[in-house]
């Protein structure tokens, strides 16, 4: 990361009350525990596996994500969820933006995003005949 990028991030943290982050982050854990059943990704993937493509990503050097990614792989493997671990720490998108951009392009290609539809949909007139 360049000096200018570090200065931008540092400035953004100071302007947005970065010193208070740890206090606010503690609530994040409690919130996740409160919503654990509703946010059960295995149940969601099982229910929607034929209608929604699931993709999860984390970063190698983040303090918690590798553990979470391992748990997700274990729980979601039966549902064909695409799970990736990127290089970098908690700010992978800032540290390695090309990795995320390449992954998005791969996913878009795999799901034919931006590709022409092979058969045009019938018009309303054609479907009422």
C-alpha positions in Angstrom: 0.0 0.0 0.0 1.4 3.4 -0.9 2.0 6.2 1.6 -0.9 8.2 0.0 -3.3 5.3 0.5 -2.1 4.8 4.1 -2.7 8.5 4.8 -6.2 8.3 3.3 -7.1 5.3 5.4 -5.6 6.9 8.5 -7.5 10.1 7.9 -10.8 8.3 7.3 -10.4 6.3 10.6 -9.8 9.5 12.5 -12.7 11.4 10.9 -15.1 8.5 11.6 -14.3 8.1 15.3 -11.9 5.2 14.8 -10.9 5.4 18.5 -14.4 4.3 19.4 -14.3 1.3 17.0 -13.5 -1.3 19.6 -16.3 -0.2 21.8 -18.8 -0.5 18.9 -17.2 -3.7 17.6 -18.0 -5.5 20.9 -21.7 -5.1 20.1 -21.0 -6.9 16.7 -20.4 -10.2 18.5 -23.6 -10.0 20.6 -25.6 -9.0 17.5 -24.3 -12.1 15.6 -25.1 -14.4 18.5 -28.7 -12.9 18.7 -29.2 -13.5 15.0 -27.3 -16.8 14.7 -30.4 -19.0 13.9 -31.7 -16.5 11.3 -28.3 -16.1 9.7 -27.6 -19.9 9.5 -25.9 -20.0 6.1 -26.1 -23.8 5.9 -29.9 -23.6 6.3 -30.1 -20.7 3.8 -27.9 -22.5 1.3 -29.9 -25.8 1.7 -33.2 -23.9 1.1 -32.0 -21.9 -1.9 -29.2 -24.0 -3.4 -30.9 -24.4 -6.8 -31.9 -20.8 -7.1 -29.1 -18.7 -5.7 -25.3 -19.1 -6.2 -23.5 -18.6 -2.9 -19.9 -17.2 -2.8 -18.0 -16.5 0.4 -14.6 -14.9 0.8 -12.2 -14.1 3.5 -8.5 -13.1 3.9 -5.6 -15.1 5.1 -4.1 -12.6 7.5 -7.2 -11.4 9.2 -7.3 -12.5 12.8 -10.7 -14.3 12.6 -11.6 -14.9 9.0 -9.4 -18.0 8.3 -11.2 -19.8 11.2 -14.6 -18.7 9.9 -13.7 -19.8 6.4 -12.7 -23.2 7.6 -16.0 -23.5 9.6 -17.9 -22.4 6.5 -16.2 -24.9 4.3 -17.1 -27.7 6.7 -20.7 -26.6 7.0 -21.4 -25.5 3.5 -19.5 -28.2 1.5 -22.6 -30.3 0.7 -24.2 -27.3 -0.9 -21.5 -26.4 -3.5 -20.8 -23.0 -2.0 -17.8 -21.3 -3.6 -15.5 -20.3 -0.8 -12.2 -18.4 -1.3 -9.4 -17.2 0.9 -7.6 -14.1 -0.4 -4.1 -12.9 0.4 -4.0 -9.9 2.8 -5.3 -8.9 6.1 -8.6 -7.3 7.2 -8.5 -4.7 4.4 -7.9 -7.1 1.5 -9.9 -4.8 -0.8 -7.5 -2.0 -0.2 -4.4 -4.2 0.0 -5.1 -6.4 -3.1 -7.9 -4.8 -5.1 -7.0 -6.8 -8.2 -7.6 -10.1 -6.4 -11.2 -9.1 -5.6 -11.8 -7.7 -9.1 -10.5 -10.9 -10.7 -12.7 -13.0 -8.5 -15.7 -10.9 -9.4 -14.9 -11.2 -13.1 -14.6 -15.0 -12.8 -17.9 -15.2 -10.9 -19.6 -13.0 -13.5 -18.3 -15.1 -16.3 -19.3 -18.4 -14.6 -22.9 -17.1 -14.2 -23.0 -15.5 -17.6 -23.4 -12.0 -16.3 -23.3 -9.6 -19.1 -23.6 -12.4 -21.7 -26.4 -12.4 -24.3 -29.4 -14.7 -23.5 -29.3 -17.6 -25.9 -33.0 -17.6 -26.5 -35.0 -14.4 -26.5 -38.1 -14.3 -24.2 -41.4 -14.5 -26.0 -43.4 -11.3 -26.1 -46.6 -10.9 -24.3 -48.5 -11.2 -27.6 -46.7 -14.5 -28.4 -47.6 -16.0 -24.9 -51.3 -15.2 -25.2 -51.8 -17.0 -28.5 
